[in-house]
């Protein structure tokens, strides 16, 4: 498991409503590696604190761990309370969405995403100058309200590798788009069935691997050294 965990919640649409909280990482083949699921009444600090406490029992707490989420105050507060060593990062897609809605400046998104993915602070500074020259309020928002260390790769205090969003969680949520209408027990049965199939399919693939690398890493690196 890569030590980068995405967390998010999705509304349930059945008779009893509620919210499904999800935590997922990635395996060595860059596939979703779900860690925990939880059903709560709503996304609030108590619910997230309970969920994250259970998650901490599974994965522990270390400064090598990164937790990625949106910027909801309830999540931020719960993470800071439960995980004392892990680093918290903001989903860059959610930040981009807020910029477009708040400042109406979709034309600056190219510079923003370049700043998000920059490995070197020198490159990052150049992209931020571009943003500041055109939309100084956006630059101020990214630096002071969000914080460079929350969304940019080069300023993040831990390791985020190539994971800058919570897309891996959104993938799980989309997988359950129909099951969100089901009663709780039926929903959990769907999750259990899908996870069992995933693990079995991946076990079959893993037992057939003859190289030290996973298939995705093999296909990415082999041409570079051919």
Secondary structure, 3 states (H helix, E strand, C coil): CCCEEEEEEEECCCCCCCEEEEEEEECCCCCEEEEEEEEECCCCHHHHHHHHHHHHHHHCCCCCCEEEECCCHHHHHHHHHHCCCCEEEECHHHHHHHHHHHHCCHHHHHHHHHHHHCCCHHHHHHHHHHHHHHCHHHHHHHHHHHCHHHHCCCCCCCCCCCCCCCHHHHHHHHHCCCHHHCCHHHHHHHHHHHHHHHHHHHHHHHHCCCCCCCHHHHHHHHHHHC
